[in-house]
Each structure stands twice: as structure tokens, then as C-alpha cells.
Amino acid sequence: MVISIFGLGYVGCISLACLADMGFNVIGVDIVEEKVNLINSGKSTVVEEQVEELIEKNRNKIEATVNTELAFSRSDVSFICVPTPNENNGALDLSYLRNVISQIAQSIKLSQKFHTVVIRSTVPPGTNREMCSLIEQISSKKSGVDFGVVSNPEFLREGSAVKDFFNPPYTLIASESELALAALKQIYSHLNAEIIVSKLEVAEILKYVNNTFHALKISFANEIGNICNSLKIDSHELMDIFCKDEKLNISSAYLRPGFAYGGSCLPKDLSALCELSRRNYLRTPVIDSVSVSNGFQVSRAIKIVEQFKKRTIGFLGISFKTGTDDLRNSPLLDIVEYCLGKGYNVLVYDNNINLSLISGKNKEYLNSKLPHIQKLLSDSLLTVIQSSEILVIGNKNVEFEEIKLSQNKSILDLIRVPELENIPGYHGVNW
Ligand SMILES: NC(=O)c1ccc[n+]([C@@H]2O[C@H](COP(=O)([O-])OP(=O)(O)OC[C@H]3O[C@@H](n4cnc5c(N)ncnc54)[C@H](O)[C@@H]3O)[C@@H](O)[C@H]2O)c1
């Protein structure tokens, strides 16, 4: 299999060197002749550890050209590594990608063999489908039959790019074409990393999400560092210990989209940290905006409930999380309170809540928020289901997996019960 690589900048040059080292014949293409000449003379176009050695070592498998048609005709797979810079509004500019794809489409038009086009550049969701249509329009050929487009985001970091190329966390590919996917699986079978096949838009948006998370982590750590510094606490000692907790801190915990947080600890301690920051005249916008974001998630759920345009609402689970009767700062109570204020008929079922056993601060909070809870609570799940036009699922409970609904009812699921997803009237809060 011969691979052409369009764009010999950072991603393209590393890919060219590493794919050649994996045993493939590669043809690099760039509009900048100087870069083409560098590759043809065994040199790297970027400063990056090991790249030049790999290019020099594999010179018999590497060539470069400015001629798109030539590179296309000699290859079976084309990796697209052209820039996607920001436009003025922040969106990514796809003009380089459209240019190169249009050129490739002209070659596909004249070609008799199947060709795989791989988008390695970072692109917005929907780009794969757009590029398939563009190639079909220009070439009058059919996606999946004459060509296939694969989304295959690149995870390398500058400074450790070769190491990252050979040791990715996983390889992610997505395409509507099985033939194109098979070609990519064959290429990446040389790497010791899981190959994940996802939906197109998941593969496309993942890179945005990764990089946003990395940026968020840096800003979070910097704000924590600034607070520590003002209190004469060694921020590196703190974060070293913080990062050792791989159960809750550096883990997948708390990373499932869903509903707002609540309870007795998170809101309280977050407020206390914000106060420390203010008291020390610091600006910590990331930390300060966490509770704002949480409030928006409650508003989002309320908005969905209102869009159902029904008046009787049954809450299944109202404590702040599954498996507890702790109602303190439960954001579900905020929705219940809102609905009562707006004149909805409200029913509640929560098998963890026994009013005669609730005491102390928990009781105080409940009384202040919902003094008439006794009248809303039912101990029969069936009664609540049958009497409600809208059901809001707030906690996990195996009983909820069995829910059967008559027509014209709506479910708002805040935690994701997969067993219910196909019921007519089902809405996930963000899935
Ligand atoms: N740099 C990184 O660490 C990194 C990591 C992952 C993903 N990405 C993404 O990969 C893409 C490429 O990034 P980069 O840093 O390699 O960009 P770059 O600017 O270093 O290189 C892009 C190259 O494409 C060439 N080019 C432009 N139009 C062309 C055309 N029509 N035909 C052939 N070549 C053409 C340019 O001359 C340039 O050499 C971007 O979408 C970027 O977001 C970058």
C-alpha cells in the first residue's frame, strides 16, 4: 500500500517519517517547494526529535512533490494534513481542506481504482459528510464505491511527536465506507494501540474536546497555584498529591454528561475556595464560573420540562445522588420548587426517602425548600407513573428500567437509563 501525504508541516512531516519507518512507501505533497526539496534531500521540514533520523533512514521509501495528480495516481490512500486555522469568529477555516479535496476529486474522476482519503487535520463535526459530497459533485463518482473518506484525528504533541505517533492512547477512525475503514485498520495494525471505530461526528469533535479539556486543566491548575501562592502554600507539592488520586481526581469519575451536582460538599467547598480567592484579591474566572455553569444545567432541565407543555409532573428520585436520602442542595429540589411555583401538579417517588427518618440539617433543608413534601411523596411508583404526564428521572433505580408508558407521556431522563431510550416521548438531558 502506498500512502500520499498532503501537507508537509508538523503533522504531515511526522506522519511521513513514521509511516515510512513502519514500512510504507510514502509520497509527500506540499504547495511550498522548499518543503518538498527538504524532504527529497532527506531533511525534516520541522524541528522535532528523531524525525530527521527517520527520514534519512527511510529515504528509499520517501519522495515528495508539488504535483497532486502524480501523488494521487501513485497512492492508494491519501492523508490530508493541511492547516485549519481560526477564522475571525473562532470557527475553523476549511478553505485549505476544500482546496486539496477538490484537487483530489479531480483525480478520483479520472481514476479506475478505489481511493481512501483520510482527514487528519482538525475539523468541525459534519466535515466528513461535506467532503464526501464535494468529491461526489466534482468527480461524479460514488462515496463508498469509488472512494471513501475517513476521519482520523491526530493526537501527537509537538516536542514528543514521534513518540506520540508510535504510542497513541488509541487510534480513532470513522467512515461511512467499510473499504476505507479496512485500509486504515491495516495501516494501524502496525501500532500497539486499540483501534476504535466511532460515529463520524464523534471522531470529528473529539479533538476539540481533548484540547479544550487540556486548556481547562492548565487554567484550573494555574488558578489553584495562584490561590496557593497567595497563602504561601507550595502549589506543586499540593498538585503532586492531588494527581496521585487516580480514583476520583485523575480518572473518568465525574466525566459523564448529565445533570447538575449538589449535596453537602461540592457546593459548600467550591464557595469556600471562591471566597479564599476573593479575599486575596485574585481573579479566578474558571473556578468562579463552575457554579454558574451548574445553575445553567438546572435551567436547561426546567426549559425541557416547560417545552413538554403538560401540567402533571412526577419526579422519580429527588435526593442529590443515587443511593442516599441526602436532600441538601439537591438540584432536583430546585426543579420541584420551580414547578410548584409555576402551578404544576407535582408527585414524587424516591424509595430512599422516609420522612420519619430524615433528621438534622437534611430535615431543616427539606423543610425550608419544600415544606409540603409530605403531600407530594408517594410510596407507589406505579401511582406516580400513571398519574403523571411528565416523568423526570433524577436517580438510578433498577425499578425505573421497567417503566412502561401509555401514549402522550414524556420522560426527561437526567441520568441515562438505556432501557428507556426507545420509548416514545423519551428525552435525555444531553444525549
Ligand atoms: N501541530 C500539531 O501539534 C497538531 C496536532 C494534531 C492535529 N493538528 C492539526 O493538523 C492540521 C495540520 O497542522 P500542522 O501543524 O501540521 O500545520 P502546518 O501549518 O505546520 O502544515 C500544513 C502544511 O500544509 C501545506 N498545505 C497547505 N495547502 C496545501 C495544499 N493544497 N496541498 C498540499 N499542502 C498544502 C502548507 O504549506 C503546510 O506545509 C491542523 O488542522 C491542525 O489543527 C496539529
The ligand as an SDF file (V2000), in Angstrom:
LIG
                    3D

 44 48  0  0  0  0  0  0  0  0999 V2000
    0.7100   20.7340   15.1250 N   0  0  0  0  0  0  0  0  0  0  0  0
    0.1670   19.8710   15.9470 C   0  0  0  0  0  0  0  0  0  0  0  0
    0.7040   19.5340   17.0020 O   0  0  0  0  0  0  0  0  0  0  0  0
   -1.1440   19.2180   15.5690 C   0  0  0  0  0  0  0  0  0  0  0  0
   -1.5650   18.0820   16.2840 C   0  0  0  0  0  0  0  0  0  0  0  0
   -2.7550   17.4700   15.9330 C   0  0  0  0  0  0  0  0  0  0  0  0
   -3.5230   17.9910   14.8970 C   0  0  0  0  0  0  0  0  0  0  0  0
   -3.1100   19.1120   14.2400 N   0  0  0  0  0  0  0  0  0  0  0  0
   -3.9560   19.6030   13.1360 C   0  0  0  0  0  0  0  0  0  0  0  0
   -3.4050   19.1290   11.9120 O   0  0  0  0  0  0  0  0  0  0  0  0
   -3.5710   20.1050   10.8710 C   0  0  0  0  0  0  0  0  0  0  0  0
   -2.2320   20.5000   10.3090 C   0  0  0  0  0  0  0  0  0  0  0  0
   -1.4700   21.1090   11.3430 O   0  0  0  0  0  0  0  0  0  0  0  0
    0.0710   21.3900   11.1720 P   0  0  0  0  0  0  0  0  0  0  0  0
    0.5370   21.9190   12.4960 O   0  0  0  0  0  0  0  0  0  0  0  0
    0.7490   20.2260   10.5770 O   0  0  0  0  0  0  0  0  0  0  0  0
    0.0270   22.6020   10.0840 O   0  0  0  0  0  0  0  0  0  0  0  0
    1.2590   23.2700    9.3440 P   0  0  0  0  0  0  0  0  0  0  0  0
    0.8560   24.6710    9.0580 O   0  0  0  0  0  0  0  0  0  0  0  0
    2.5320   23.0150   10.0990 O   0  0  0  0  0  0  0  0  0  0  0  0
    1.3590   22.4560    7.9770 O   0  0  0  0  0  0  0  0  0  0  0  0
    0.3910   22.4660    6.9760 C   0  0  0  0  0  0  0  0  0  0  0  0
    1.0700   22.2890    5.6250 C   0  0  0  0  0  0  0  0  0  0  0  0
    0.0630   22.1420    4.6350 O   0  0  0  0  0  0  0  0  0  0  0  0
    0.5410   22.7640    3.4560 C   0  0  0  0  0  0  0  0  0  0  0  0
   -0.5600   22.9910    2.5200 N   0  0  0  0  0  0  0  0  0  0  0  0
   -1.4940   23.9550    2.5120 C   0  0  0  0  0  0  0  0  0  0  0  0
   -2.3290   23.7880    1.4530 N   0  0  0  0  0  0  0  0  0  0  0  0
   -1.9130   22.6900    0.7770 C   0  0  0  0  0  0  0  0  0  0  0  0
   -2.3670   22.0140   -0.3820 C   0  0  0  0  0  0  0  0  0  0  0  0
   -3.4170   22.4280   -1.0740 N   0  0  0  0  0  0  0  0  0  0  0  0
   -1.6870   20.9250   -0.7890 N   0  0  0  0  0  0  0  0  0  0  0  0
   -0.6070   20.4700   -0.1050 C   0  0  0  0  0  0  0  0  0  0  0  0
   -0.1400   21.0850    1.0190 N   0  0  0  0  0  0  0  0  0  0  0  0
   -0.7830   22.1680    1.4550 C   0  0  0  0  0  0  0  0  0  0  0  0
    1.2250   24.0270    3.9780 C   0  0  0  0  0  0  0  0  0  0  0  0
    2.1310   24.5690    3.0190 O   0  0  0  0  0  0  0  0  0  0  0  0
    1.9520   23.4630    5.1920 C   0  0  0  0  0  0  0  0  0  0  0  0
    3.2350   22.9970    4.8770 O   0  0  0  0  0  0  0  0  0  0  0  0
   -4.3480   21.2540   11.5080 C   0  0  0  0  0  0  0  0  0  0  0  0
   -5.7240   21.0450   11.3030 O   0  0  0  0  0  0  0  0  0  0  0  0
   -4.0270   21.1080   12.9780 C   0  0  0  0  0  0  0  0  0  0  0  0
   -5.0210   21.6690   13.8070 O   0  0  0  0  0  0  0  0  0  0  0  0
   -1.9320   19.7270   14.5480 C   0  0  0  0  0  0  0  0  0  0  0  0
  1  2  1  0
  2  3  2  0
  2  4  1  0
  4  5  1  0
  4 44  2  0
  5  6  2  0
  6  7  1  0
  7  8  2  0
  8  9  1  0
  8 44  1  0
  9 10  1  0
  9 42  1  0
 10 11  1  0
 11 12  1  0
 11 40  1  0
 12 13  1  0
 13 14  1  0
 14 15  2  0
 14 16  1  0
 14 17  1  0
 17 18  1  0
 18 19  2  0
 18 20  1  0
 18 21  1  0
 21 22  1  0
 22 23  1  0
 23 24  1  0
 23 38  1  0
 24 25  1  0
 25 26  1  0
 25 36  1  0
 26 27  1  0
 26 35  1  0
 27 28  2  0
 28 29  1  0
 29 30  1  0
 29 35  2  0
 30 31  1  0
 30 32  2  0
 32 33  1  0
 33 34  2  0
 34 35  1  0
 36 37  1  0
 36 38  1  0
 38 39  1  0
 40 41  1  0
 40 42  1  0
 42 43  1  0
M  CHG  2   8   1  16  -1
M  END
$$$$
